[in-house]
């Protein structure tokens, strides 16, 4: 089997299987020899920002000389983006080899009466083999959906758990209140394992603290009072982080440059910095000092999240209510210094009319180009254009083809900063065009 065949098989799994009970995934991982037990795992959950937290953590650990694996989702262009060793995606060859080994165990499981793994479960199994084969010491592991019933939650004893921002998303699976969703995310907390969490939402914080107390897990809380913004550019933010979150902690303030223009990355990088300090407290190696943490954050890369890909062109995968709110906040901040413009798309299950209304009211772009993405989940470009025209009088252009839409937006950009947002599918398509 070659790489293309392996990817085609994986992409076809939603057609003949569905999400399984955790016991089914545990059986597959057991048959693979439980490779996760030979790594130090940092388990990260949350609604928004968990991928960024993972990217910052992986960069910090690599700078500290740790061989680091990073497992995230979704991918933007190639499936191998999900599996990184020291921030480099695995090769097609190693991916295929790992898949073949997993497929062999899947066939044996099915013969024994077990269910076929679902898409994410299969990728998680492939990832664990890849990371074990690469000799990873630390694995930064992003949950897929939720946490409590997620495939990644079979890790029995992580080195630390991180819970990023929690808000309403995937409510059909996780619950219709922040508290219910927080309970699913807090399901990753383990007995006695340190928990670093975003404490800005009292409703989610109450749930996290209750679960942590039940499991005797020490907690480390982030809130906005810990940070002071020092300077901003169109590519980065300098801020001071006060990590003295424990009265017995003698740590001093840490100056950080986050290489993104969005203020929400202050929160995500701070969560990563706090987690790195927790890890160093466990290791007592002296390798994860303040300088290493600051350098790891400064050099971190996380594609498609307020990513500057060309001069004056920014990609952002914001696609839910909180994500769009933060996107608008960033764009509105930029608008105080220069004009802004927008290339937009969304998929059908998102509240795209509400997203568009908020963008028009608060971002106030000079012009809008809309396009369509998402395959079976597509919203036609003309439909999106009609919604925009209900809420704005600026020029709105519809182009069904993403390449044509991107070219149109670039041609119209002038001296404005062009934001491309609304869907990770859109970000992935533009990435392909740029490649």
C-alpha positions in Angstrom: 0.0 0.0 0.0 1.3 3.5 -0.9 0.7 6.9 0.7 -2.2 7.8 -1.6 -4.0 4.5 -1.0 -3.5 4.9 2.8 -5.0 8.4 2.8 -7.9 7.3 0.5 -8.7 4.5 2.9 -8.7 6.8 5.9 -10.8 9.4 4.2 -13.4 6.7 3.3 -13.9 5.6 6.9 -16.8 7.9 7.7 -18.8 6.0 5.0 -18.8 2.7 6.9 -18.2 3.4 10.5 -19.0 5.9 13.3 -17.6 7.1 16.6 -17.2 4.1 19.0 -17.2 3.6 22.7 -13.8 4.3 24.3 -13.4 0.6 25.0 -13.1 -0.1 21.3 -10.3 2.4 20.8 -8.6 1.1 24.0 -8.6 -2.4 22.5 -6.9 -1.2 19.3 -4.2 0.8 21.3 -3.7 -2.2 23.5 -3.0 -4.4 20.5 -0.5 -1.8 19.3 1.3 -2.2 22.7 0.1 1.0 24.4 2.8 3.2 23.0 1.4 6.3 24.9 2.7 4.7 28.1 6.3 5.3 26.9 5.8 9.1 26.5 5.1 12.0 28.7 1.8 13.3 27.5 0.5 16.9 27.9 -3.3 16.6 27.2 -5.0 19.7 25.9 -8.8 20.4 25.5 -11.0 23.4 25.0 -13.4 25.0 22.5 -11.1 27.7 21.1 -7.3 28.0 21.3 -6.4 24.5 22.2 -4.4 24.0 18.9 -2.5 27.2 19.5 -1.7 26.1 23.1 -0.4 22.9 21.7 1.8 24.6 19.1 3.3 27.0 21.7 4.0 24.0 24.1 5.6 21.9 21.4 7.9 24.8 20.4 8.9 25.5 24.1 9.7 21.8 24.7 11.7 21.6 21.5 13.7 24.6 22.5 14.4 22.9 25.8 16.0 20.0 24.0 13.1 17.6 24.3 12.2 15.4 21.4 8.6 16.4 21.0 5.6 15.0 19.2 2.6 17.2 18.3 -0.8 15.7 17.5 -3.4 18.2 16.3 -6.5 18.5 14.0 -7.7 19.2 11.5 -5.1 19.4 8.8 -5.2 22.3 6.3 -3.6 20.7 3.2 -2.0 17.3 3.9 -3.0 14.7 6.5 0.6 14.5 7.7 0.3 18.0 9.2 -1.5 16.3 12.1 1.7 14.4 13.2 4.8 16.5 13.8 8.1 15.6 15.3 10.0 18.7 16.6 7.5 20.8 14.6 8.2 19.0 11.3 5.3 16.9 9.7 6.2 13.2 9.4 7.1 11.8 6.0 4.7 10.1 3.6 6.8 6.9 4.0 6.7 6.8 7.8 3.0 7.7 7.8 2.2 4.8 5.4 4.3 2.3 7.4 2.4 3.2 10.6 -0.9 3.0 8.8 -0.2 -0.5 7.5 0.7 -1.7 11.0 -2.5 -0.2 12.4 -4.6 -1.6 9.5 -3.3 -5.1 10.3 -4.5 -4.8 13.9 -7.9 -3.4 12.7 -8.4 -6.4 10.5 -7.7 -8.7 13.4 -10.0 -6.8 15.7 -12.9 -7.0 13.2 -12.3 -10.7 12.8 -12.7 -10.9 16.6 -16.0 -9.0 16.5 -14.9 -5.5 17.4 -16.0 -2.4 15.4 -13.9 -0.6 12.8 -12.3 2.6 14.3 -13.8 5.9 13.2 -11.8 8.5 11.3 -10.3 10.3 14.3 -9.7 7.1 16.3 -7.8 5.6 13.4 -5.6 8.7 13.0 -4.9 8.7 16.8 -3.7 5.1 16.6 -1.5 5.9 13.6 -0.1 8.9 15.5 0.9 7.0 18.6 2.9 4.5 16.5 4.6 7.4 14.6 5.6 9.1 17.8 6.8 5.9 19.4 8.9 5.1 16.4 10.4 8.6 16.4 11.5 8.2 20.0 9.4 11.1 21.3 9.9 12.0 25.0 7.0 14.5 25.2 3.8 14.2 23.3 1.6 17.3 23.1 -1.9 15.9 22.5 -4.9 17.8 21.3 -8.3 16.4 21.9 -10.6 15.9 19.0 -14.2 16.6 20.1 -15.0 17.2 23.8 -12.7 15.3 26.1 -14.5 12.8 28.3 -15.4 10.4 25.5 -12.6 11.5 23.1 -10.2 8.8 21.8 -7.3 10.7 23.3 -8.7 10.3 26.8 -7.4 6.8 27.1 -4.1 8.3 28.2 -4.1 7.1 31.8 -1.5 9.4 33.4 -0.6 12.5 31.5 2.2 14.8 32.8 -0.3 17.7 32.8 -3.8 18.6 31.5 -4.6 22.0 29.9 -8.1 23.3 29.4 -8.3 26.4 27.1 -11.2 28.7 26.5 -14.6 27.1 26.7 -17.7 28.4 24.8 -20.7 27.1 22.9 -19.8 24.9 19.9 -20.7 21.4 18.8 -23.7 21.7 21.0 -25.4 18.8 19.3 -22.7 16.5 20.8 -21.5 18.3 23.9 -24.5 20.0 25.4 -26.3 23.3 25.1 -24.8 25.2 28.0 -21.2 26.3 28.8 -21.4 24.2 32.0 -22.3 21.0 30.1 -19.6 21.6 27.6 -17.1 22.3 30.4 -18.0 19.0 32.0 -17.1 17.2 28.8 -13.8 19.1 28.5 -13.0 18.5 32.2 -13.3 14.8 31.6 -9.6 14.8 30.7 -8.6 15.6 34.3 -6.9 12.6 36.0 -6.2 11.7 39.6 -3.5 14.0 41.0 -2.5 15.4 37.6 -1.9 19.2 37.4 -4.5 21.2 35.5 -3.7 24.5 33.9 -6.9 26.2 32.8 -8.5 29.4 31.4 -10.4 30.8 34.4 -12.0 33.8 32.7 -15.5 32.2 32.5 -17.0 31.6 35.9 -19.4 29.0 34.7 -16.8 26.8 33.2 -14.3 27.5 36.0 -16.8 26.2 38.6 -17.1 22.9 36.7 -13.3 22.5 36.2 -12.5 23.2 39.8 -15.2 20.7 41.1 -13.7 18.0 38.9 -10.2 18.8 39.9 -11.0 18.8 43.6 -12.8 15.4 43.2 -9.6 14.0 41.6 -7.1 15.8 43.9 -5.6 17.5 40.9 -3.7 20.8 41.6 -5.0 23.7 39.6 -3.2 26.7 38.0 -5.6 29.4 36.9 -5.1 32.0 34.1 -7.0 35.3 34.1 -6.4 38.6 32.2 -5.1 40.4 35.3 -1.9 38.3 34.9 -0.9 40.1 31.6 0.1 43.6 30.7 0.4 44.5 27.0 3.6 46.4 26.3 3.6 46.9 22.6 1.7 45.9 19.4 2.6 45.6 15.7 0.8 44.1 12.8 2.7 40.9 13.3 3.2 40.5 17.0 2.4 41.5 20.6 4.8 42.1 23.5 3.4 41.5 26.9 4.4 40.8 30.5 3.1 37.7 32.2 3.0 37.4 36.0 3.2 33.7 36.7 3.0 34.1 40.5 -0.3 32.2 40.5 0.7 30.4 43.7 1.6 32.3 46.8 4.5 29.8 47.4 5.8 30.4 43.9 8.7 32.8 43.8 8.6 33.1 40.0 9.0 36.7 38.6 7.3 38.3 35.7 8.1 36.9 32.2 8.3 39.1 29.1 6.9 37.4 26.1 6.6 38.2 22.4 3.8 36.3 20.8 4.2 36.2 17.0 0.6 36.9 16.1 -1.5 40.1 16.0 -4.5 38.7 17.8 -4.8 39.4 21.5 -6.4 35.9 22.1 -2.9 34.5 21.5 -1.8 36.2 24.7 -4.1 33.8 26.6 -3.0 30.7 24.6 0.7 31.5 25.0 0.3 32.2 28.7 -1.4 28.9 29.2 1.5 27.2 27.4 4.0 29.2 29.5 2.3 28.2 32.8 2.2 24.6 31.7 5.9 24.6 30.8 6.6 25.8 34.4 4.5 23.0 35.8 6.5 20.5 33.7 9.8 22.1 34.8 8.7 21.8 38.5 8.2 18.1 37.9 11.5 17.5 36.1 13.7 20.0 38.0 16.0 19.8 35.1 16.7 23.5 34.7 16.1 23.1 31.0 12.8 24.8 30.8 13.7 28.2 32.1 12.1 31.6 31.4 14.4 32.3 28.4 13.5 28.9 26.8 9.8 29.6 27.4 10.0 33.1 25.8 12.0 31.8 22.9 9.7 28.9 22.3 6.7 31.2 22.1 8.4 33.8 20.0 9.4 31.2 17.4 6.2 29.2 17.4 4.2 28.7 14.2 0.5 27.8 14.0 -0.8 27.9 10.4 -4.2 29.4 9.6 -4.7 31.2 13.0 -4.2 34.9 12.4 -1.3 33.9 10.2 0.3 36.5 8.0 0.9 34.6 4.7 1.7 37.6 2.4 2.4 41.3 3.2 -1.0 42.6 4.3 -2.8 39.2 4.0 -3.9 37.3 7.1 -5.6 33.9 7.3 -7.8 33.0 10.3 -9.8 29.9 10.7 -12.4 31.4 13.1 -15.6 29.5 12.5 -17.7 29.6 15.7 -19.3 32.4 17.7 -16.4 33.0 20.1 -13.8 32.6 17.3 -15.5 35.1 15.1 -15.9 37.5 18.0 -12.1 37.4 18.6 -11.5 37.7 14.9 -13.6 40.8 14.7 -11.9 42.3 17.8 -8.5 41.9 16.1 -9.7 43.2 12.7 -11.3 46.2 14.4 -8.1 46.9 16.3 -6.2 46.9 13.0 -8.8 49.1 11.4 -7.8 51.9 13.8 -4.4 52.0 12.0 -5.4 51.1 8.4 -8.4 50.0 6.2 -9.4 46.3 6.4 -11.0 44.1 3.8 -12.5 40.6 3.8 -12.5 37.3 1.9 -15.2 35.1 3.6 -16.8 31.7 3.4 -18.6 29.4 5.8 -20.2 26.0 5.9 -23.9 25.3 6.3 -24.1 24.2 10.0 -22.5 27.4 11.2 -24.6 30.4 12.2 -23.2 32.3 9.2 -25.9 35.0 9.1 -25.2 36.0 12.7 -21.5 35.9 11.9 -21.9 38.2 8.9 -24.1 40.6 10.8 -21.5 41.0 13.5 -18.7 41.4 11.0 -20.5 44.1 9.1 -21.4 46.0 12.3 -18.1 45.8 14.1 -15.4 45.1 11.6 -16.7 47.5 8.9 -14.5 46.2 5.9 -13.9 48.3 2.8 -15.1 45.5 0.6 -16.1 41.9 0.8 -15.4 38.9 -1.5 -17.3 35.7 -0.7 -16.6 32.2 -2.0 -17.8 28.7 -1.2 -16.1 25.7 0.5 -16.9 22.5 2.3 -18.1 20.0 -0.3 -21.4 18.6 0.9 -21.6 21.3 3.6 -21.3 24.1 1.1 -23.2 27.4 1.3 -23.3 28.9 -2.2 -21.3 32.1 -2.7 -24.3 34.0 -3.9 -26.2 33.1 -0.8 -23.5 34.5 1.4 -23.3 37.6 -0.8 -27.0 38.2 -0.4 -26.7 38.0 3.4 -23.8 40.5 3.4 -25.8 42.9 1.3 -28.5 42.9 3.9 -26.1 44.3 6.5 -23.7 46.5 4.5 -23.5 48.9 1.6 -19.9 48.3 0.7 -19.1 46.4 -2.5 -19.7 42.6 -2.2 -18.4 40.3 -4.9 -19.3 36.5 -5.1 -16.9 34.1 -6.7 -17.7 30.4 -6.4 -14.1 29.3 -7.2 -11.7 30.0 -4.3 -8.7 30.7 -6.5 -10.7 33.3 -8.4 -12.1 34.8 -5.2 -8.6 35.1 -3.7 -7.3 36.7 -6.8 -10.2 39.2 -6.8 -9.6 40.1 -3.2 -5.9 40.6 -3.8 -6.6 42.8 -6.8 -9.0 45.0 -4.8 -6.9 45.1 -1.6 -5.1 48.4 -2.2 -3.6 49.6 1.1 -6.0 47.6 3.3 -5.2 44.5 5.3 -7.0 41.6 3.8 -8.4 39.1 6.3 -9.5 35.6 5.0 -11.8 34.1 7.5 -15.0 32.1 8.3 -13.8 28.5 7.8 -10.7 26.3 8.1 -11.7 24.9 4.7 -11.2 28.3 3.2 -7.8 28.6 5.0 -6.8 25.2 3.6 -7.8 26.1 0.1 -5.8 29.3 0.2 -2.8 27.4 1.5 -3.0 25.1 -1.5 -3.1 28.1 -3.8 -0.1 29.7 -2.1 1.8 26.4 -2.4 
